[in-house]
Amino acid sequence: MKRSAIFNTVAALVFVSLGVLFISCDQEPLFWDVAHAYSPISPRINGAPSKIVEITSGTLYVSNGRVWEYSGTPPVWHVLNTAPPDIRDLAAVGSTLYALSGSGILSKTTNGVDWDTVDLTGVNGKIESIFGAGSDLFAGSLTGKPGASESNTVYSIYRYTGSWVTPAIASNTGKLTGAAVVSGVTYLGTLGTGMLASDSSYQKVSFLNDDFIMGLTFDSSNLYIITSTRVCHISGGSLASSISGTFTEAIAVWSHGTDKLLLIGVRSGSGSNGWGYREINITTGAFSSGIKVPGANPAPFSVRPDNQYTSGIGKHVVNYLWVLDITKNDSEDDETNPRPIVFASTVKNGLWSYKKRGDDPQWNGER
């Protein structure tokens, strides 16, 4: 071999070795996470599942065209073959489950077996979203011709209490994206027309006047809202604090003992932690320590620090989250200190969960 060829070969080997060393040092957490990743489980419920809802008995439901129920001892997901076809959205009001088809047909059941079609007399347009809040069902119906964006579409919001009612000043809104009752006030979130509150005859909440509300959740006295640009903490009807970011509609309150976290889906990010969800400490009701990756310091954590979050749910876009109360938990990671199960509906990779599998809790496809 000629001297120049030998030199070029040695130089190339040195360059590659240095590159590998550089990458290994820079990406050590990623390589550790991948090296310790769990074997993937194919979710029982595939595709893009809907939001998860819970009736008063504690039974959970989700849909991906078909309706699935989480029940039994121990509970598992099984399909309800008696449910109507093409179900795209669900809502729970007390012991009643409501199911909305892709064509806008609304059905209800109280036992998961017998279904009744809800009379839509008095509702204009096509219902596109449903939410339960307190003892009422709220439905967002498309009443104007769709435009180029959500802000150009026109919706009306109806309240169902056995018959349909249009709340005052709740017509000509954006799409209904959430409903909650907190301290006796009903809040309705919309895309592009902010938040409506019943304490002002369903007029707009001033500090969320024209926001795109992506989703909302609540605890005993606080309302938490995700908009297209921030996550907000509402206390006593006022904006208590907010954090800027880009989020999905996924939002849920997690609690374990005295610890409380707000879990929120993220739309984009950098590196291998760009998707999944994030945690905000709300133990004292405030956003006390910013937003962080699950399992990262400071405590509390929704997952164990060594849970392989990045190589699990962190690789997927999460549209909806649901935290199962610890009293109903069937998969504790510590028998004396049970932790909640967290369910996540992904945008295209089915239903996932964080719960005990074998000896350890982990994020994986839900079976």
C-alpha positions as CSV (number, residue, x, y, z in Angstrom):
1,M,0.0,0.0,0.0
2,K,1.3,3.5,-0.9
3,R,2.3,5.8,2.0
4,S,-0.5,8.3,1.0
5,A,-3.1,5.5,1.1
6,I,-2.0,4.3,4.5
7,F,-2.0,7.9,5.8
8,N,-5.6,8.5,4.5
9,T,-6.8,5.3,6.1
10,V,-5.3,6.0,9.5
11,A,-6.6,9.6,9.4
12,A,-10.1,8.3,8.5
13,L,-10.1,5.8,11.4
14,V,-8.9,8.5,13.8
15,F,-11.7,10.9,12.6
16,V,-14.4,8.3,13.0
17,S,-13.1,7.3,16.5
18,L,-13.1,10.9,17.7
19,G,-16.6,11.3,16.2
20,V,-17.9,8.3,18.1
21,L,-16.3,9.4,21.3
22,F,-17.8,12.9,20.9
23,I,-21.3,11.6,20.2
24,S,-21.1,9.1,23.1
25,C,-20.1,11.8,25.6
26,D,-22.7,14.3,24.3
27,Q,-25.5,11.8,24.3
28,E,-24.8,9.7,27.3
29,P,-28.3,10.0,28.9
30,L,-29.9,9.0,25.6
31,F,-27.6,6.0,25.1
32,W,-28.2,4.9,28.7
33,D,-31.9,5.2,28.2
34,V,-31.9,3.2,25.0
35,A,-29.7,0.6,26.5
36,H,-32.1,0.1,29.4
37,A,-35.3,0.4,27.4
38,Y,-38.1,-2.1,27.9
39,S,-39.3,-4.3,25.1
40,P,-42.2,-2.5,23.4
41,I,-45.8,-3.8,23.8
42,S,-48.3,-3.5,21.1
43,P,-51.3,-1.5,22.5
44,R,-54.6,-3.4,22.6
45,I,-56.4,-0.2,21.5
46,N,-54.6,1.1,18.4
47,G,-54.8,4.2,16.2
48,A,-55.7,7.5,17.7
49,P,-57.9,6.9,20.8
50,S,-60.3,9.6,22.1
51,K,-60.1,11.3,25.4
52,I,-60.7,8.9,28.4
53,V,-63.8,9.5,30.5
54,E,-65.0,8.0,33.8
55,I,-68.6,7.5,35.1
56,T,-69.5,7.6,38.8
57,S,-69.0,3.9,39.3
58,G,-65.3,4.4,38.5
59,T,-65.5,2.6,35.1
60,L,-63.3,4.1,32.3
61,Y,-64.1,4.4,28.6
62,V,-62.2,5.3,25.5
63,S,-62.9,5.0,21.8
64,N,-61.0,4.5,18.6
65,G,-64.0,4.1,16.4
66,R,-65.1,1.3,18.7
67,V,-65.9,1.9,22.4
68,W,-63.7,0.2,25.0
69,E,-64.4,-0.3,28.7
70,Y,-61.9,-0.7,31.5
71,S,-63.5,-3.1,34.0
72,G,-63.2,-6.5,35.7
73,T,-60.9,-7.8,38.4
74,P,-58.2,-7.0,37.7
75,P,-59.5,-4.4,35.2
76,V,-58.6,-4.8,31.6
77,W,-59.8,-3.0,28.4
78,H,-62.5,-4.9,26.4
79,V,-64.6,-3.7,23.5
80,L,-68.3,-3.0,23.8
81,N,-69.8,-4.9,20.9
82,T,-73.2,-3.4,21.6
83,A,-72.0,0.2,21.1
84,P,-72.9,2.1,17.9
85,P,-70.3,2.2,15.1
86,D,-67.8,4.9,14.2
87,I,-67.6,6.5,17.7
88,R,-65.2,9.4,17.7
89,D,-65.9,11.2,21.0
90,L,-67.1,10.3,24.5
91,A,-68.4,12.2,27.5
92,A,-69.5,11.1,31.0
93,V,-72.3,12.7,33.1
94,G,-72.9,10.9,36.4
95,S,-73.6,7.3,35.6
96,T,-74.4,8.0,31.9
97,L,-71.9,7.5,29.1
98,Y,-72.5,9.6,25.9
99,A,-71.0,8.5,22.6
100,L,-70.7,10.7,19.4
101,S,-70.3,9.2,16.0
102,G,-68.4,10.6,13.1
103,S,-71.7,11.5,11.4
104,G,-72.9,13.5,14.5
105,I,-75.3,10.9,15.9
106,L,-75.4,11.0,19.7
107,S,-76.1,7.9,21.8
108,K,-76.1,7.2,25.5
109,T,-76.0,4.2,27.9
110,T,-76.1,3.6,31.6
111,N,-75.0,-0.1,31.6
112,G,-72.7,-0.4,28.5
113,V,-75.2,-2.8,26.9
114,D,-78.4,-0.9,26.1
115,W,-78.0,2.2,24.0
116,D,-80.5,5.0,23.2
117,T,-80.2,7.6,20.5
118,V,-80.4,11.1,21.9
119,D,-83.1,13.3,20.2
120,L,-81.3,16.3,18.6
121,T,-84.4,18.4,18.2
122,G,-83.4,22.0,18.8
123,V,-79.8,21.5,17.9
124,N,-78.7,23.3,14.7
125,G,-75.8,22.0,12.6
126,K,-73.6,19.0,13.3
127,I,-72.3,18.1,16.8
128,E,-68.5,17.8,16.7
129,S,-67.5,17.6,20.4
130,I,-69.1,16.7,23.7
131,F,-68.0,17.2,27.3
132,G,-69.6,16.4,30.7
133,A,-69.5,19.1,33.4
134,G,-71.3,18.6,36.7
135,S,-74.8,17.3,36.0
136,D,-74.9,18.6,32.4
137,L,-73.7,17.5,29.0
138,F,-72.3,20.3,26.7
139,A,-72.1,19.9,22.9
140,G,-70.3,22.0,20.3
141,S,-72.2,22.1,17.1
142,L,-70.8,23.4,13.8
143,T,-73.4,25.9,12.6
144,G,-71.4,28.0,10.1
145,K,-69.6,27.0,6.9
146,P,-66.0,25.8,7.8
147,G,-63.4,28.3,6.8
148,A,-59.7,28.1,6.1
149,S,-58.9,27.8,9.8
150,E,-60.6,27.2,13.1
151,S,-61.0,30.9,13.8
152,N,-63.2,31.2,10.7
153,T,-65.7,28.4,11.6
154,V,-68.8,29.2,13.6
155,Y,-70.1,27.0,16.4
156,S,-73.0,27.0,18.9
157,I,-72.8,25.4,22.3
158,Y,-75.7,23.5,23.7
159,R,-76.5,22.3,27.1
160,Y,-78.4,19.0,27.6
161,T,-80.4,18.2,30.7
162,G,-83.0,15.9,29.1
163,S,-83.7,18.5,26.5
164,W,-81.4,21.0,24.7
165,V,-80.7,24.5,25.8
166,T,-78.5,27.2,24.2
167,P,-76.7,29.0,27.0
168,A,-76.9,32.8,26.7
169,I,-74.3,34.4,24.5
170,A,-72.7,31.0,23.8
171,S,-73.5,31.0,20.1
172,N,-71.1,32.0,17.4
173,T,-68.1,30.6,19.3
174,G,-65.1,28.6,18.4
175,K,-65.2,24.8,18.7
176,L,-66.0,23.5,22.2
177,T,-62.8,22.0,23.6
178,G,-63.5,21.5,27.3
179,A,-66.0,22.0,30.1
180,A,-65.7,22.0,33.9
181,V,-67.5,23.1,37.1
182,V,-65.3,24.7,39.7
183,S,-66.7,26.3,42.9
184,G,-70.1,26.4,41.4
185,V,-69.1,28.1,38.1
186,T,-69.3,26.3,34.8
187,Y,-66.4,27.0,32.4
188,L,-66.5,26.3,28.7
189,G,-63.3,26.3,26.6
190,T,-63.3,27.1,22.9
191,L,-60.9,27.4,20.0
192,G,-60.4,31.1,19.1
193,T,-63.1,32.6,21.4
194,G,-61.4,31.9,24.7
195,M,-63.3,30.8,27.8
196,L,-67.0,31.3,28.7
197,A,-68.1,31.3,32.3
198,S,-71.6,30.9,33.8
199,D,-71.1,33.5,36.5
200,S,-71.2,36.1,33.7
201,S,-74.1,34.5,31.7
202,Y,-71.5,32.6,29.6
203,Q,-69.7,35.7,28.5
204,K,-66.0,35.6,27.8
205,V,-63.5,35.5,30.6
206,S,-61.5,38.7,30.0
207,F,-58.0,37.3,30.5
208,L,-58.7,34.4,28.1
209,N,-60.8,36.5,25.7
210,D,-59.7,35.2,22.3
211,D,-57.3,32.4,23.3
212,F,-57.3,29.0,21.6
213,I,-58.2,26.8,24.5
214,M,-56.8,23.4,23.8
215,G,-58.0,21.6,27.0
216,L,-58.7,22.0,30.7
217,T,-58.9,20.1,34.0
218,F,-59.5,21.0,37.6
219,D,-59.2,20.0,41.3
220,S,-61.3,21.0,44.2
221,S,-60.8,24.7,43.8
222,N,-58.5,25.4,40.9
223,L,-58.9,25.3,37.1
224,Y,-56.0,24.5,34.8
225,I,-56.1,25.4,31.1
226,I,-53.9,24.7,28.1
227,T,-54.0,27.3,25.4
228,S,-52.1,27.3,22.1
229,T,-49.3,29.3,23.8
230,R,-49.4,28.8,27.5
231,V,-50.7,26.7,30.4
232,C,-52.7,28.7,33.0
233,H,-53.7,28.3,36.6
234,I,-57.0,29.9,37.5
235,S,-57.9,30.3,41.2
236,G,-61.0,32.2,42.5
237,G,-61.9,33.1,39.0
238,S,-58.7,35.0,38.4
239,L,-55.5,34.2,36.5
240,A,-53.1,33.1,39.2
241,S,-50.1,32.1,37.1
242,S,-49.1,30.8,33.6
243,I,-46.2,29.2,31.8
244,S,-45.5,29.8,28.1
245,G,-45.0,26.8,25.7
246,T,-46.5,24.8,22.9
247,F,-48.8,22.1,24.0
248,T,-51.3,19.5,22.9
249,E,-54.8,19.2,24.5
250,A,-53.6,16.6,27.0
251,I,-53.9,17.8,30.6
252,A,-54.6,16.0,33.9
253,V,-54.0,16.4,37.6
254,W,-51.9,13.7,39.3
255,S,-51.8,13.2,43.0
256,H,-50.0,10.8,45.4
257,G,-50.3,11.4,49.1
258,T,-49.9,15.2,49.6
259,D,-48.0,15.6,46.3
260,K,-49.8,17.0,43.3
261,L,-48.6,17.5,39.7
262,L,-50.2,18.9,36.6
263,L,-49.4,16.7,33.6
264,I,-49.5,18.4,30.2
265,G,-48.8,17.1,26.6
266,V,-46.1,18.9,24.6
267,R,-46.4,19.5,20.9
268,S,-42.7,19.8,20.1
269,G,-39.3,20.1,21.7
270,S,-35.6,19.5,21.2
271,G,-33.7,16.2,21.1
272,S,-35.1,12.9,22.2
273,N,-37.4,14.6,24.8
274,G,-39.4,16.5,22.2
275,W,-42.8,14.8,22.7
276,G,-44.7,13.0,25.5
277,Y,-45.7,15.1,28.4
278,R,-44.3,17.4,31.1
279,E,-44.9,17.9,34.9
280,I,-45.7,21.1,36.8
281,N,-45.7,21.0,40.6
282,I,-49.0,22.1,42.0
283,T,-48.7,20.7,45.5
284,T,-49.3,24.2,47.0
285,G,-51.7,25.2,44.2
286,A,-49.1,27.3,42.4
287,F,-46.7,26.6,39.5
288,S,-43.9,26.5,42.1
289,S,-41.0,25.0,40.2
290,G,-41.6,25.5,36.5
291,I,-42.1,22.8,33.9
292,K,-39.9,19.6,33.8
293,V,-39.5,16.3,32.1
294,P,-41.2,13.4,34.1
295,G,-38.8,11.8,36.6
296,A,-36.4,14.8,36.6
297,N,-35.5,16.6,39.7
298,P,-36.9,18.2,41.8
299,A,-39.5,15.8,43.3
300,P,-42.3,15.0,43.2
301,F,-42.4,12.7,40.2
302,S,-45.3,11.1,38.2
303,V,-42.8,8.3,37.3
304,R,-39.8,6.7,38.9
305,P,-36.6,8.5,37.9
306,D,-35.3,5.3,36.2
307,N,-38.5,4.6,34.3
308,Q,-37.1,5.0,30.7
309,Y,-39.5,7.8,30.0
310,T,-37.5,9.0,27.0
311,S,-37.5,5.7,25.1
312,G,-41.2,5.1,26.0
313,I,-44.0,7.6,25.9
314,G,-41.5,10.4,25.3
315,K,-41.2,9.3,21.7
316,H,-44.9,9.8,21.0
317,V,-47.3,12.8,20.6
318,V,-49.9,12.6,23.4
319,N,-53.4,14.0,22.8
320,Y,-55.1,13.0,26.0
321,L,-54.1,12.0,29.6
322,W,-56.1,10.4,32.3
323,V,-54.9,9.6,35.9
324,L,-56.6,6.7,37.6
325,D,-57.3,7.2,41.3
326,I,-54.8,5.3,43.5
327,T,-57.7,3.6,45.3
328,K,-58.5,1.9,42.0
329,N,-54.9,1.1,41.2
330,D,-54.2,-2.5,40.2
331,S,-50.5,-2.2,39.6
332,E,-48.6,-0.6,42.5
333,D,-44.9,-0.2,42.3
334,D,-44.8,-0.2,46.1
335,E,-47.4,-2.3,47.9
336,T,-47.4,0.1,50.9
337,N,-47.4,3.3,48.9
338,P,-49.4,2.7,45.7
339,R,-49.0,5.2,42.8
340,P,-51.6,6.2,40.2
341,I,-51.8,4.6,36.8
342,V,-51.5,7.2,34.0
343,F,-53.2,6.5,30.6
344,A,-52.1,8.4,27.5
345,S,-54.0,8.5,24.1
346,T,-51.3,9.0,21.4
347,V,-51.9,10.7,18.1
348,K,-51.3,7.5,16.1
349,N,-49.7,4.9,18.3
350,G,-52.7,3.7,20.4
351,L,-53.3,3.8,24.1
352,W,-50.3,3.7,26.5
353,S,-50.0,3.5,30.2
354,Y,-47.6,3.9,33.1
355,K,-48.1,1.0,35.5
356,K,-46.4,-2.0,37.0
357,R,-45.3,-4.6,34.4
358,G,-43.4,-7.5,35.9
359,D,-41.3,-6.2,38.7
360,D,-41.1,-2.6,37.7
361,P,-43.5,0.2,36.6
362,Q,-42.9,1.5,33.1
363,W,-44.4,3.4,30.2
364,N,-45.5,1.0,27.5
365,G,-48.4,0.1,25.2
366,E,-51.5,-0.6,27.3
367,R,-52.9,-4.2,27.0
